[in-house]
Structure formats: structure tokens, C-alpha cells
């Protein structure tokens, strides 16, 4: 512990955000550039180096949080970077996108605001790049074994990097035109600028990982060719089968899935399109779904110039404090949280009254209605109780020209490479696997959301590291690669 009284002296300070009126005019990250490093050393001082570090246990990667907190408090950035990268391939991703279950498990959070672990992690990651501490680490020798990784999201990238560094020849197959999966086309740039992704991809390429983009495995390259070309395959295709909302009016024009909308906005930022075909500019937008994907749609619609945006959540309005009887420490509690996107929509209010919130809680969608041309014009809601039963008199109608469904995902798409490989799919839509991440097809492994179901970026990276250890053991008979999680672990949900 660097400062035994640090947690008494210093309050919690978070990475400040740029003014709403400024940041909604661009797609840059929402945080004030250069404002993070000065405050994280004080935050690291608040870490109590607990005898039982519950933050470490709460992190799926097993991040050595007390260790790198102390190193940051002493301004030993090089050593802090080594300890962080010992467990996490991509801390700049998790430092921006993870909901930080580690902070919920911070012992200080029992009765005080937790250490800003996520901000410290992001600061270390940024310092790594600023100081040139992340050069490619190619293997000293090659094993003569080849692995194909299908999918280039966080699970696929983590698996590829670990296996490449172990000496195997790794080829990553990505059906989109650029690697990155949801990191590329699902996550808006204001949450994580794509330069963060590009730097890691350059590092992977420098280590020897090969990428085959615009290649739909199972179609553009057949399963037989994949099996003949590689000694093992890793399925890391994510959970891209979105959930539907089967209510009257679903067929109306203007009712679209979130993952039809977000990739187009990202392609505008990439320079592929001048304007998104689904742009929210001048439109009244209703987002059905209260999770992170819905919030991403919210922030995107604000930047596109929507006339109004409302996010509908079927869950009740959460409280501001942890309910110890239901979600005791150190579990990850459901609290009323204001993301940057919610802050933007709430502050701008699109000319509405000051007490109008951008979110509607405890509401279920009954139907959509449209005009004579078949375009959506309204969303009809019913109020619901804690058991999601309709509440008498709780009906309301929201004006809508564009409705985005952000209801989550069920598992990988049923066809394509999943079908062609002949792997088994469970009742929940995920690929069946054993305790070693192996499917029932010899030499085929699965990791990330494809096997776990929709989860967090930190779980995807943890599973990518673990499946790499399993594949290395399969190919060589033993492994020195770390394996932080098993398929039986239960994820904390945000």
C-alpha cells in the first residue's frame, strides 16, 4: 500500500467528460484529452491493498489490480504496464468499454465510493502507447502448427495473439472488410476511437498473426479447406443473432434492429459513406431496450441530429444505492447509472421541458402504428410492474419516425460456419462445449459470446486467453499459457 491513509484523504475522482454541447458535434471520445493522468495517481493511492482483494476476484481476467495500483501511485508506469499486460491483452479496450465489476468488488465500496480502477487501467494503457511500451512480441521459434481463428472480435483477437506468441501460425478470418468485429462496427467511436483498435491490430500483425478480411468462413472458404489448412480451429463468431419483438406493426418501414443501424454510423466515421441510409437526422427516434446497445444508439442518434430520442426500458427505475438485501457487496448491483449518452440526451432535451427524461422505465411495447405509406409513426407502450405485468392506466404513445430494437442477442447465427462445421447448438442458441472449450467436432474450439452467450468485453478477452491455452495443450500436449476462466464460470452482468 503506497499511502495507508490515501482512501481517507482523497475522494473518488473520475475522468472528466467534455462539455455536452462540444462533444455531440463530433465523434471523438467523450473524455477530456490529457485530463486522466494527473488524477489517477491520487486514485491509485486510495487502493488499500486488501488482504483479500475482491476486485481481483471480481475481474474475469484476474487483473492484478492492487499491484498495478501501487505501481501507478509510485509513478512506475513501466512496471505497472507489465503487471497489467500479464493478465490483459487489450487494457485500452476494457478501460473504456468494461462496466467495471472490479469496482463493485472493491472493499472500499462497502461504505465509500470505490477506487476508480477502470480509469487507472485506461491510464496505464494510454501511457503504454505514449511511451512505446507495446512493441510486437513475435515468438522466438515456430511450432509448425497452424490455427484458424474465425471471428476478429475481442475473443478472437485475444486467442490469436496468445497462440501467435506461443509459436503457432495463426490466421484470423473475418467476414467484414476490416477486422475488429463489434469493436469495429458495433461500438461507436465516441466510446472508443478506432485508433485504439488499429494500434493493437498493427501489433498483432507485427507478431505474425495473419488476417483474411472479407472472408466468410464456410462460404468464401469451405470447411473442408479450413480443416485441411489448419491443425485446430477456434470459433469466435460472437452472438450476432438478435432478439426480435413480435408485436403488431413490426413490419412497418422504419422499425429496424440496432445492429442494422450502428454499423452504418460507424461506416460513416470510417469514410465509407457520406451519410447513413438510416440516419436519425431530423427524426423522432424511439429505442426499445435499456442496455448498453440502446445507449450506443442513443448517443449516435444525438450526434446525427435527431429531432428527439427516447429509450424504453421494460425494467423498473433502479435505485441510486445498492440494495443489500437483494444484491449484497461484492456483487455487481443494478443501479441508476447515467452514461455519457444519457447525459447528452438529458441535457440537450431536444427543446422539451427540463423535466422530460430521455428514458422511460417500466414500460413494455404493445404495438407500432404507421401512416398510409406503411412507415412507422408511433410506439404504443403499457406500464408494467416489477413482474412485467401490465398496469392499468399506464398506457402512453410516443411519436416515432425511426424505431431501433436493442433487445440483446441469443447466440451465433444458426447457419453459415456453425452449421457447416457440424457443431452442436444448445437450446439457448450457443455452441455446446466442454470444460476445455472443445466442441464435439475434433480440433474445433469455441470461445466468447458464441459459447457463453451475450456478455462483456472483459469476458470475451478472458475466454480468448483461456481457449488459446486449451488449443495450445491440444496441439502440443502441454501449455504455459494462462487460462483465467472456464466455461462453467458465471459472468457478472452489467
C-alpha positions as CSV (number, residue, x, y, z in Angstrom):
1,X,0.0,0.0,0.0
2,X,1.6,3.3,-1.1
3,X,-0.4,5.5,1.2
4,X,-2.1,3.9,4.2
5,X,-4.4,6.9,4.6
6,X,-5.0,7.5,0.9
7,X,-8.6,6.3,1.0
8,X,-9.3,8.8,3.8
9,X,-7.6,11.8,2.2
10,X,-8.6,11.6,-1.4
11,X,-12.2,11.5,-2.7
12,X,-13.2,9.5,-5.8
13,X,-12.4,11.4,-9.0
14,X,-13.4,10.2,-12.4
15,X,-12.1,11.0,-15.9
16,X,-13.9,14.3,-16.7
17,X,-16.1,14.4,-19.8
18,X,-16.0,17.2,-22.4
19,X,-19.0,19.6,-22.3
20,X,-22.1,18.1,-23.9
21,X,-22.5,20.9,-26.3
22,X,-19.0,20.3,-27.6
23,X,-18.8,16.6,-27.8
24,X,-22.2,16.0,-29.6
25,X,-20.8,17.9,-32.5
26,X,-18.1,15.3,-33.2
27,X,-17.4,11.5,-32.9
28,X,-14.3,11.9,-30.8
29,X,-14.1,10.2,-27.4
30,X,-16.3,11.9,-24.8
31,X,-13.4,12.4,-22.3
32,X,-11.2,15.5,-21.8
33,X,-7.9,14.7,-23.5
34,X,-4.9,14.8,-21.2
35,X,-7.0,15.0,-18.0
36,X,-6.7,11.4,-16.9
37,X,-3.0,11.0,-15.9
38,X,-3.0,13.8,-13.3
39,X,-5.8,12.3,-11.3
40,X,-5.1,8.5,-11.4
41,X,-2.0,8.6,-9.1
42,X,-4.3,10.1,-6.4
43,X,-6.9,7.4,-7.2
44,X,-4.3,4.6,-7.0
45,X,-3.3,6.0,-3.6
46,X,-6.9,5.2,-2.4
47,X,-6.3,1.4,-3.0
48,X,-6.0,-0.3,0.4
49,X,-4.1,-3.4,-0.9
50,X,-6.6,-5.6,0.9
51,X,-5.6,-8.9,2.3
52,X,-8.4,-10.5,0.2
53,X,-8.5,-8.4,-3.0
54,X,-12.2,-8.9,-4.0
55,X,-11.5,-6.6,-7.0
56,X,-9.1,-9.2,-8.3
57,X,-11.7,-11.9,-7.8
58,X,-14.5,-9.9,-9.5
59,X,-12.4,-9.4,-12.6
60,X,-12.9,-12.2,-15.1
61,X,-9.3,-11.7,-16.3
62,X,-7.9,-11.9,-12.8
63,X,-6.3,-8.5,-13.2
64,X,-3.6,-7.8,-10.5
65,X,-5.3,-4.6,-9.5
66,X,-3.7,-3.9,-6.1
67,X,-0.2,-4.5,-7.6
68,X,-0.6,-2.1,-10.5
69,X,-2.4,0.5,-8.4
70,X,0.6,0.7,-6.1
71,X,3.0,0.9,-9.0
72,X,0.9,3.8,-10.5
73,X,0.8,5.6,-7.2
74,X,4.7,5.4,-7.3
75,X,4.6,6.6,-11.0
76,X,6.4,3.4,-12.0
77,X,4.5,3.2,-15.3
78,X,6.7,0.6,-17.0
79,X,6.3,-1.9,-14.2
80,X,2.5,-1.2,-14.0
81,X,2.2,-1.9,-17.7
82,X,4.0,-5.2,-17.3
83,X,1.7,-6.3,-14.5
84,X,-1.4,-5.2,-16.4
85,X,-0.4,-6.9,-19.6
86,X,0.4,-10.1,-17.7
87,X,-3.4,-10.7,-17.5
88,X,-5.0,-8.5,-20.1
89,X,-4.1,-8.3,-23.8
90,X,-6.1,-5.2,-24.5
91,X,-6.5,-2.9,-21.4
92,X,-7.3,0.1,-23.6
93,X,-10.5,-1.8,-24.6
94,X,-11.6,-2.8,-21.1
95,X,-10.5,0.6,-19.7
96,X,-13.1,2.2,-21.9
97,X,-15.8,-0.4,-22.5
98,X,-16.0,-2.6,-19.4
99,X,-18.7,-1.8,-16.8
100,X,-16.0,-2.5,-14.2
101,X,-17.3,-5.3,-12.0
102,X,-13.9,-4.9,-10.2
103,X,-15.1,-1.6,-8.8
104,X,-18.3,-3.3,-7.4
105,X,-16.0,-5.7,-5.7
106,X,-13.7,-3.0,-4.2
107,X,-13.6,-3.4,-0.4
108,X,-13.7,0.4,-0.2
109,X,-17.1,0.2,-1.9
110,X,-18.7,-1.4,1.2
111,X,-19.3,2.1,2.6
112,X,-17.5,4.6,0.3
113,X,-17.1,5.3,-3.4
114,X,-14.8,2.7,-4.9
115,X,-11.4,3.3,-6.3
116,X,-11.6,4.3,-10.0
117,X,-10.0,1.1,-11.1
118,X,-11.2,1.4,-14.7
119,X,-9.7,4.8,-15.1
120,X,-6.4,3.7,-13.7
121,X,-6.4,0.8,-16.2
122,X,-7.1,3.2,-19.1
123,X,-4.3,5.5,-17.9
124,X,-1.8,2.7,-17.9
125,X,-2.9,1.5,-21.3
126,X,-2.6,5.0,-22.7
127,X,0.8,5.5,-21.1
128,X,2.0,2.2,-22.7
129,X,1.4,3.6,-26.1
130,X,2.7,7.1,-25.4
131,X,6.0,5.6,-24.1
132,X,6.3,3.0,-26.8
133,X,6.0,0.1,-24.3
134,X,3.9,-2.2,-26.5
135,X,6.2,-3.3,-29.4
136,X,5.3,-6.6,-31.2
137,X,6.4,-9.7,-29.4
138,X,6.9,-12.3,-32.1
139,X,7.7,-15.8,-30.9
140,X,11.3,-17.0,-30.8
141,X,10.5,-20.1,-32.7
142,X,7.6,-21.6,-34.6
143,X,5.8,-24.8,-33.6
144,X,5.0,-25.9,-37.1
145,X,1.3,-26.0,-36.1
146,X,-1.4,-23.8,-37.7
147,X,-4.6,-22.4,-36.1
148,X,-7.5,-20.8,-37.8
149,X,-9.5,-18.2,-35.8
150,X,-12.9,-17.4,-37.1
151,X,-14.0,-14.0,-36.0
152,X,-11.9,-11.0,-35.1
153,X,-13.8,-9.5,-32.1
154,X,-12.1,-9.3,-28.7
155,X,-12.3,-13.1,-28.0
156,X,-10.8,-13.9,-31.5
157,X,-8.1,-11.3,-31.2
158,X,-7.1,-12.4,-27.7
159,X,-6.9,-16.0,-28.8
160,X,-5.0,-15.1,-31.9
161,X,-2.4,-13.1,-30.0
162,X,-1.8,-15.7,-27.3
163,X,-1.5,-18.5,-29.9
164,X,0.8,-16.5,-32.1
165,X,3.1,-15.7,-29.2
166,X,3.1,-19.4,-28.3
167,X,4.7,-20.1,-31.7
168,X,1.8,-21.2,-33.8
169,X,0.9,-19.9,-37.2
170,X,-2.4,-18.1,-36.8
171,X,-4.8,-16.9,-39.5
172,X,-7.9,-14.8,-38.5
173,X,-10.9,-15.0,-40.8
174,X,-13.3,-12.0,-40.7
175,X,-16.3,-11.7,-43.0
176,X,-16.4,-7.9,-42.8
177,X,-14.0,-5.7,-44.8
178,X,-12.0,-4.7,-41.7
179,X,-11.0,-6.7,-38.6
180,X,-12.4,-5.9,-35.1
181,X,-15.9,-7.4,-35.0
182,X,-18.2,-5.4,-32.8
183,X,-15.3,-3.3,-31.7
184,X,-15.2,-2.0,-35.2
185,X,-18.8,-1.7,-36.3
186,X,-20.8,-2.1,-33.2
187,X,-19.1,0.2,-30.7
188,X,-19.5,3.9,-31.6
189,X,-16.3,6.0,-32.0
190,X,-17.3,8.3,-29.1
191,X,-17.0,5.3,-26.7
192,X,-13.7,4.1,-28.2
193,X,-11.9,5.7,-31.1
194,X,-10.8,3.2,-33.7
195,X,-7.2,4.3,-33.4
196,X,-7.2,2.2,-30.2
197,X,-8.1,-0.9,-32.2
198,X,-5.8,-0.1,-35.1
199,X,-2.8,0.0,-32.8
200,X,-3.4,-3.4,-31.5
201,X,-4.1,-4.8,-34.9
202,X,-0.7,-3.4,-36.1
203,X,0.9,-5.1,-33.0
204,X,-0.7,-8.5,-33.9
205,X,0.4,-8.2,-37.5
206,X,3.9,-7.4,-36.3
207,X,3.9,-10.5,-34.2
208,X,3.0,-12.7,-37.2
209,X,-0.8,-13.0,-37.0
210,X,-2.4,-13.0,-40.4
211,X,-5.8,-11.5,-41.2
212,X,-8.1,-12.6,-44.0
213,X,-10.9,-10.0,-44.3
214,X,-14.0,-10.1,-46.5
215,X,-13.8,-13.8,-46.0
216,X,-16.9,-15.6,-44.8
217,X,-15.7,-18.9,-43.3
218,X,-17.8,-21.7,-44.5
219,X,-18.8,-19.9,-47.7
220,X,-15.9,-18.0,-49.2
221,X,-13.5,-20.7,-47.9
222,X,-15.1,-24.1,-47.3
223,X,-15.0,-26.0,-44.0
224,X,-13.0,-28.8,-45.8
225,X,-10.4,-26.3,-46.8
226,X,-10.2,-24.8,-43.3
227,X,-9.8,-28.3,-41.7
228,X,-7.1,-29.2,-44.2
229,X,-5.3,-26.0,-43.8
230,X,-5.2,-25.8,-40.0
231,X,-4.5,-28.2,-37.2
232,X,-7.2,-26.5,-35.0
233,X,-10.0,-24.0,-35.4
234,X,-11.3,-21.5,-32.9
235,X,-14.9,-20.3,-33.4
236,X,-15.1,-16.8,-32.0
237,X,-18.0,-15.5,-34.1
238,X,-19.8,-13.8,-31.3
239,X,-23.6,-13.7,-30.6
240,X,-25.0,-11.9,-33.5
241,X,-28.4,-13.4,-33.7
242,X,-30.5,-10.5,-32.4
243,X,-33.7,-10.9,-30.5
244,X,-36.9,-9.9,-32.2
245,X,-40.0,-8.1,-30.9
246,X,-43.1,-9.9,-32.4
247,X,-45.7,-7.2,-31.9
248,X,-48.2,-5.7,-34.3
249,X,-46.6,-3.2,-36.7
250,X,-43.2,-4.8,-36.6
251,X,-43.2,-4.9,-40.4
252,X,-43.5,-1.2,-40.8
253,X,-40.7,0.7,-42.5
254,X,-38.5,2.5,-40.0
255,X,-38.6,-0.3,-37.4
256,X,-35.0,-1.7,-37.5
257,X,-32.6,-3.6,-35.4
258,X,-29.9,-1.7,-33.5
259,X,-27.2,-3.7,-35.3
260,X,-28.5,-2.6,-38.6
261,X,-28.3,1.0,-37.5
262,X,-24.9,1.2,-35.6
263,X,-22.7,-0.3,-38.3
264,X,-23.8,2.2,-40.8
265,X,-23.0,5.1,-38.5
266,X,-19.6,3.6,-37.9
267,X,-19.0,3.3,-41.6
268,X,-19.7,7.0,-42.0
269,X,-16.9,7.6,-39.4
270,X,-14.6,5.2,-41.4
271,X,-15.2,7.3,-44.5
272,X,-17.1,4.5,-46.4
273,X,-20.4,6.5,-46.5
274,X,-21.2,10.2,-46.6
275,X,-24.5,9.8,-44.8
276,X,-26.0,6.7,-43.2
277,X,-29.1,5.4,-45.0
278,X,-30.7,5.0,-41.6
279,X,-29.6,8.4,-40.3
280,X,-31.6,9.8,-37.4
281,X,-31.2,13.4,-38.6
282,X,-34.5,15.3,-38.1
283,X,-36.3,12.1,-37.0
284,X,-38.1,11.2,-33.8
285,X,-36.3,8.1,-32.5
286,X,-37.5,5.5,-30.0
287,X,-35.1,2.9,-28.8
288,X,-36.6,-0.3,-27.4
289,X,-34.2,-1.8,-24.9
290,X,-32.5,-0.3,-21.9
291,X,-29.0,-1.8,-22.1
292,X,-25.6,-0.7,-23.4
293,X,-26.5,-1.2,-27.1
294,X,-29.6,1.0,-26.6
295,X,-27.4,3.7,-25.1
296,X,-25.0,3.4,-28.0
297,X,-27.9,4.1,-30.3
298,X,-29.0,7.0,-28.2
299,X,-25.6,8.7,-28.4
300,X,-25.4,8.0,-32.1
301,X,-28.8,9.5,-32.8
302,X,-28.0,12.6,-30.8
303,X,-24.9,13.1,-33.0
304,X,-26.8,12.5,-36.2
305,X,-29.2,15.4,-35.3
306,X,-32.3,13.5,-34.2
307,X,-35.4,15.7,-33.5
308,X,-35.9,13.6,-30.3
309,X,-34.7,10.4,-28.8
310,X,-36.4,8.2,-26.1
311,X,-35.0,4.9,-24.7
312,X,-37.6,2.5,-23.4
313,X,-36.6,0.0,-20.7
314,X,-39.0,-2.7,-19.5
315,X,-37.2,-2.9,-16.2
316,X,-38.2,-0.6,-13.3
317,X,-36.3,2.5,-12.4
318,X,-33.3,1.3,-10.4
319,X,-32.3,3.0,-7.2
320,X,-29.2,5.1,-6.6
321,X,-27.9,2.9,-3.8
322,X,-27.2,-0.8,-3.6
323,X,-30.0,-2.9,-2.1
324,X,-28.0,-5.1,0.3
325,X,-30.9,-7.5,0.7
326,X,-31.0,-8.3,-3.0
327,X,-27.5,-7.5,-4.3
328,X,-25.1,-7.5,-1.4
329,X,-21.5,-6.4,-1.8
330,X,-19.4,-7.6,-3.7
331,X,-21.9,-8.5,-6.4
332,X,-22.4,-6.1,-9.3
333,X,-25.5,-4.1,-8.5
334,X,-28.2,-2.7,-10.8
335,X,-28.1,1.0,-10.1
336,X,-29.4,4.1,-11.8
337,X,-26.4,5.0,-13.9
338,X,-26.0,7.9,-16.3
339,X,-23.9,7.0,-19.3
340,X,-22.4,9.8,-21.5
341,X,-25.1,9.2,-24.0
342,X,-27.9,9.5,-21.4
343,X,-26.2,12.7,-20.1
344,X,-26.2,14.1,-23.6
345,X,-29.8,13.3,-24.4
346,X,-31.0,14.5,-21.0
347,X,-29.1,17.8,-21.1
348,X,-30.0,18.7,-24.7
349,X,-33.6,17.5,-24.3
350,X,-34.3,18.5,-27.9
351,X,-36.3,21.6,-26.9
352,X,-38.5,19.7,-24.5
353,X,-39.4,20.7,-20.9
354,X,-36.5,20.4,-18.4
355,X,-38.2,17.5,-16.5
356,X,-38.5,15.3,-19.6
357,X,-36.2,12.3,-19.3
358,X,-34.6,10.6,-22.3
359,X,-35.5,7.2,-20.7
360,X,-38.8,5.6,-19.9
361,X,-38.7,2.8,-17.3
362,X,-41.2,0.0,-16.5
363,X,-42.7,0.1,-20.0
364,X,-43.5,-2.7,-22.5
365,X,-44.0,-2.1,-26.2
366,X,-47.6,-3.1,-27.2
367,X,-47.5,-2.2,-30.9
368,X,-46.3,0.1,-33.6
369,X,-48.6,2.1,-35.8
370,X,-47.9,3.8,-39.1
371,X,-49.2,6.0,-41.9
372,X,-50.8,5.2,-45.2
373,X,-47.4,4.6,-46.8
374,X,-46.5,1.9,-44.3
375,X,-44.0,3.9,-42.3
376,X,-43.9,3.8,-38.6
377,X,-45.3,6.9,-36.8
378,X,-45.9,5.9,-33.2
379,X,-44.9,3.4,-30.5
380,X,-47.6,2.3,-28.1
381,X,-46.4,1.5,-24.6
382,X,-48.0,-0.1,-21.5
383,X,-46.7,0.5,-18.0
384,X,-45.7,-2.7,-16.2
385,X,-45.0,-3.7,-12.6
386,X,-41.9,-5.5,-11.2
387,X,-43.2,-8.8,-12.7
388,X,-43.7,-7.1,-16.1
389,X,-47.5,-7.3,-15.8
390,X,-49.5,-4.5,-17.4
391,X,-50.5,-1.7,-15.0
392,X,-54.0,-0.3,-15.6
393,X,-53.8,3.3,-16.9
394,X,-50.2,3.0,-17.7
395,X,-50.5,3.4,-21.5
396,X,-48.8,6.1,-23.4
397,X,-47.9,6.8,-27.1
398,X,-44.5,8.1,-28.3
399,X,-44.0,9.8,-31.6
400,X,-41.6,7.8,-33.8
401,X,-40.2,8.0,-37.3
402,X,-37.4,5.6,-36.5
403,X,-37.6,2.7,-34.0
404,X,-34.5,0.8,-33.1
405,X,-34.7,-2.6,-31.4
406,X,-31.9,-3.2,-28.9
407,X,-33.1,-6.3,-27.1
408,X,-29.9,-8.3,-27.0
409,X,-28.6,-11.3,-28.7
410,X,-29.3,-15.1,-28.5
411,X,-26.1,-16.6,-29.8
412,X,-24.3,-17.1,-33.1
413,X,-26.3,-17.1,-36.4
414,X,-27.6,-20.6,-36.9
415,X,-26.4,-21.0,-40.5
416,X,-23.0,-20.4,-42.0
417,X,-19.9,-21.8,-40.5
418,X,-21.7,-23.1,-37.3
419,X,-23.9,-25.3,-39.5
420,X,-21.1,-26.3,-41.9
421,X,-18.8,-27.4,-39.1
422,X,-21.5,-29.6,-37.6
423,X,-21.0,-28.4,-34.1
424,X,-23.9,-28.8,-31.6
425,X,-26.0,-25.8,-30.6
426,X,-27.8,-25.7,-27.3
427,X,-31.4,-24.7,-26.5
428,X,-30.2,-21.2,-25.8
429,X,-28.6,-20.8,-29.2
430,X,-25.0,-21.1,-28.1
431,X,-22.4,-23.6,-29.3
432,X,-22.1,-26.6,-27.0
433,X,-18.6,-27.1,-25.5
434,X,-16.9,-29.0,-22.7
435,X,-14.8,-27.8,-19.8
436,X,-11.8,-27.3,-22.2
437,X,-13.7,-25.1,-24.7
438,X,-13.8,-28.0,-27.2
439,X,-16.9,-28.7,-29.3
440,X,-18.0,-32.2,-30.3
441,X,-16.0,-31.9,-33.5
442,X,-12.3,-32.8,-33.0
443,X,-10.0,-29.9,-33.2
444,X,-12.7,-27.3,-33.2
445,X,-13.0,-25.0,-30.1
446,X,-15.3,-22.1,-29.3
447,X,-14.8,-19.0,-27.2
448,X,-16.5,-15.7,-26.4
449,X,-20.2,-15.0,-26.9
450,X,-20.6,-17.8,-29.4
451,X,-20.2,-20.3,-26.5
452,X,-21.0,-18.2,-23.4
453,X,-23.9,-16.1,-24.8
454,X,-24.1,-12.3,-24.8
455,X,-21.7,-11.0,-22.3
456,X,-19.0,-8.3,-21.6
457,X,-15.8,-7.4,-23.5
458,X,-13.8,-8.4,-20.4
459,X,-15.3,-11.9,-20.5
460,X,-14.6,-12.2,-24.3
461,X,-10.9,-11.4,-23.7
462,X,-10.7,-13.8,-20.8
463,X,-12.3,-16.6,-22.8
464,X,-9.9,-15.8,-25.8
465,X,-6.9,-16.3,-23.5
466,X,-8.4,-19.5,-22.0
467,X,-9.2,-21.1,-25.3
468,X,-5.7,-20.3,-26.5
469,X,-4.4,-22.3,-23.6
470,X,-6.7,-25.2,-24.4
471,X,-5.7,-25.2,-28.1
472,X,-2.0,-25.0,-27.3
473,X,-2.4,-28.0,-25.0
474,X,-4.3,-29.9,-27.7
475,X,-1.6,-29.2,-30.3
476,X,1.5,-29.8,-28.1
477,X,0.4,-31.8,-25.1
478,X,1.0,-29.1,-22.6
479,X,0.8,-25.3,-22.3
480,X,2.3,-22.4,-20.4
481,X,-0.4,-20.0,-21.5
482,X,-2.7,-18.7,-18.7
483,X,-6.3,-19.8,-18.5
484,X,-8.3,-17.3,-16.4
485,X,-11.8,-18.7,-16.9
486,X,-13.6,-22.0,-17.7
487,X,-17.0,-22.3,-19.5
488,X,-18.6,-23.1,-16.1
489,X,-17.8,-19.7,-14.7
490,X,-20.8,-17.4,-14.3
491,X,-20.4,-13.9,-15.7
492,X,-21.4,-10.8,-13.8
493,X,-23.9,-8.9,-15.9
494,X,-23.9,-5.1,-16.3
